[in-house]
Amino acid sequence: MQSAAQTAPVSMKMLWAGHILSALPALFLLFDAIMKFVKPEPVVKATMDLGFPESIILGLGIVLLACTVLYLIPRTAVLGAILLTGYLGGAVATHVRVEAGLFPIIFPVVFGALLWGGLYLRDERLRALIPLRS
């Protein structure tokens, strides 16, 4: 296993790819959090269709916004990714419970993979912790 000192520095291409891969789901999650604050009718209906009362939408928005902001700050990005993984896991469980179909179940899984993939590409410490070998 490689130590942090032995890990190759991040190339500019890898860093840019990591930022882009991280930004796509992060922007969507920020938008989703804001929609939970605004509470337009489709958001309220979708939440209630999943079996949740309208009263929890604001709380979900606060949690999602906090986790996403932590993910976007380089020093707390790993903590944010861990918390977002839990949040997205809850989304998967909810969609499985209501038998929502394949796409709503896979969508949060793909977002989680994008979050971690982007972080892996841009964070040398994470690559040292989880070394992938060719």
Secondary structure, 3 states (H helix, E strand, C coil): CCCHHHCCCCCHHHHHHHHHHHHHHHHHHHHHHHHHHHCCHHHHHHHHHCCCCHHHHHHHHHHHHHHHHHHHCHHHHHHHHHHHHHHHHHHHHHHHHCCCCHHHHHHHHHHHHHHHHHHHHHCHHHHHHCCCCC
